[in-house]
Amino acid sequence: MSNSTPPTLLFVIGPAAVGKMTVGGSIAERTGFRLFHNHLTIEPLLRLFPYESPQFQRLNHAFREQILAEAAASDLPGLVFTLVWDFEDPEDAALVERYAAPFRECGARVLFLELSAEQDVRLERNAGESRLSEKASKRDLAWSNANLVDMDARFRLNSVNDFAHMPEAHLLIDNTHLEPDAVAELAVAHFGL
């Protein structure tokens, strides 16, 4: 690795259609980080296997872990990785730790930008052009909207006190009424990126 400082890993987390990919892209533009949004592994695998299948789940996590490990060992300044996290599922927390492990092992910063927004706003964003362009599986809007509402009802997709032990590594922004660039600027300033 030619870079003396290990790459930073910035997780952008929050519920469906909250703006993780768009905000992540805006942060990447400002910092030189690379954006690895979660659908970069999801969409190709959906062409082969159903989402809930063991094959999909194994490959999805294996690809992500491999990519994250390679990024941690690279000379990239940082990586923005987006995902939906169910805070009531210990398996999700363990998965996030597995994703972060290669960065932690080389002494890199691991940060969490958490976004929240009102459901009606997220339903509007769910039909956004960039979202549908990058995420073919979301183009059936009747299904996608119903899935968003169902996920909100079944899972806790925003933290409560989950980051109390590491406040310096976590920033929560309600972006219901904020443009993605404004959110990115707040995050870059807050974390000193």
C-alpha positions, 0 to 999 in steps of 0.5 A: 500500500503506497498510502501511509494513511489507511482508507476511511470506511464511511457507512451510509445507513438508513431506511429504503429510499432515504437518499443513501446512494445520492448522498454517498455519491455527493460525499465521494465527489467532495472527498475522492472516496469511491461509492460502493452502494449496496445495489452494485452487488444486489442487481447482478445477483438478482438476475441469477437467484431470488433475493431470499435464496441461500445462493443470493445471500452467500454470494452477496455477502461474500462479494461485499466482504471481498471488495471491502477487504481489497479497498481496506488494503488499497491506496484509496482515500476512502470508501462510502458503503451504503446499506439498510441495517435492521437494528433489532437483528443481531445478524445485521450488526455482526455483518456490519462488523464483518464488513468493517473488520478489514478497515479496523485491522489496518487502523482505519477510521470506520464512520457511520452517517445515518439518514432518516426521513419521513416515509411520505418523502421516501416514497416520493424519492423511491421513484427518483430517476437516479434510483431507478437507473441504478436499481432495476429491482426497484422499477416495479413501483407498486411492489417497491413502495409496498416493500418500503412500507412493509420494511418500515413496519417490520424492522427498526431501520434507524438507531436509538442509542445504538451508537452511544458507545462511539458518538465520535464515529456517528452522525444522524441527519434527518434529511427530510427537507435537505438536499443531498449536497447539503447533507454531504457538506454537513457530513464531510465537515463533521467527520473532517473528510 
